[in-house]
Amino acid sequence: MDPGEYLEAAVRDVLTAASSTVDNQVGYAALLLATAGALGEADRLVTQWQASTERPVSALASDPIRARAWEMLFEARGGRPSWAEGLPPLDPDAEERAHTATLRRPVSDLDGVLPPGAIAEVIKHVAPSRPDKARTALADGDLARWAELTGPRPDVATLAATRALAPALVAGADPLGLGDWAEACAGALVAALNERYPPDLGTWPELIAAILRLRGSASAAASAPPPASAAAIRSAEQRLGVELPEDHRAFLRTCDGLPADVVFPRLLGTADLRAENGVVLLADPAVLLLSASHVVEVDPVLGTTVHPSFRSVLERHATLLASAR
């Protein structure tokens, strides 16, 4: 498995594919993370998918093997996370018996091509049944052998559904050697979900409160400066020689500036706004500029971005904060 190649395709699907494909990708990725021992990252991804799509969690376990895989992982970790409340509990003993039969069942190259029992004599001679080596490795408890035999998209559902192996997976056996990549994978997919399903951040007070909450401020009200008066906004516009966009005035009427964050500059209040060569500096350091009614973000690494509005800058900040959490 090439982790980079897989993640690129998964992110593309989450951003652009049909909802059923998004469900499939997130369901696979969550099991992939879980089998790497990254249970917290799997929980984070599924929780974000639930919040973004509001779809039933059963959509992530739409086939019996995936449902069985989660049951075995829940048993091995000693309980169910809150996101799994919508998954009906299964009988682990019955599922183990069914899964053992699946692992030992012979397969043919025509499996899935022809219906069961169809022209049996042809199947027998053209594509006789044989043991599946990867599944046999799981039945024998040989994780290393399974990892050698698995293809570019490992069957992690069948792996996790193997009851005898689930405790080792939960403990961090990580047969595919994904290691620290798991966190990057979850983060990229969470960010893609936020991009495709942007949260409704509500009114300006609700947006500012959400940003401060996501930053970890103990008290949003205590962390935000008080609103600017209409007189202060008019005075700033007269001094600058420009009329501020309506959404920027709405921001100032909500809070007269905003403190800096680790990755976000301090937004200037009415008293600190200044103009240079017809460009209004909106932040300190001067990485946000107002030019010809456009908000321009200057990033020394990522380059220059022109935002459609001042509010879109803050909504983007809130989305990135949510993804980081």
Secondary structure as GFF3:
##gff-version 3
##sequence-region A 1 325
A	DSSP	alpha_helix	3	16	.	.	.	ID=ss1
A	DSSP	alpha_helix	19	35	.	.	.	ID=ss2
A	DSSP	alpha_helix	39	53	.	.	.	ID=ss3
A	DSSP	three_ten_helix	57	61	.	.	.	ID=ss4
A	DSSP	alpha_helix	64	77	.	.	.	ID=ss5
A	DSSP	three_ten_helix	82	86	.	.	.	ID=ss6
A	DSSP	alpha_helix	92	104	.	.	.	ID=ss7
A	DSSP	alpha_helix	120	126	.	.	.	ID=ss8
A	DSSP	alpha_helix	133	139	.	.	.	ID=ss9
A	DSSP	alpha_helix	143	149	.	.	.	ID=ss10
A	DSSP	alpha_helix	156	160	.	.	.	ID=ss11
A	DSSP	alpha_helix	166	170	.	.	.	ID=ss12
A	DSSP	alpha_helix	181	196	.	.	.	ID=ss13
A	DSSP	alpha_helix	204	215	.	.	.	ID=ss14
A	DSSP	alpha_helix	220	223	.	.	.	ID=ss15
A	DSSP	alpha_helix	230	240	.	.	.	ID=ss16
A	DSSP	alpha_helix	246	254	.	.	.	ID=ss17
A	DSSP	beta_strand	266	267	.	.	.	ID=ss18
A	DSSP	beta_strand	274	276	.	.	.	ID=ss19
A	DSSP	beta_strand	279	281	.	.	.	ID=ss20
A	DSSP	beta_strand	283	284	.	.	.	ID=ss21
A	DSSP	beta_strand	288	291	.	.	.	ID=ss22
A	DSSP	beta_strand	294	299	.	.	.	ID=ss23
A	DSSP	beta_strand	303	307	.	.	.	ID=ss24
A	DSSP	alpha_helix	310	324	.	.	.	ID=ss25
###
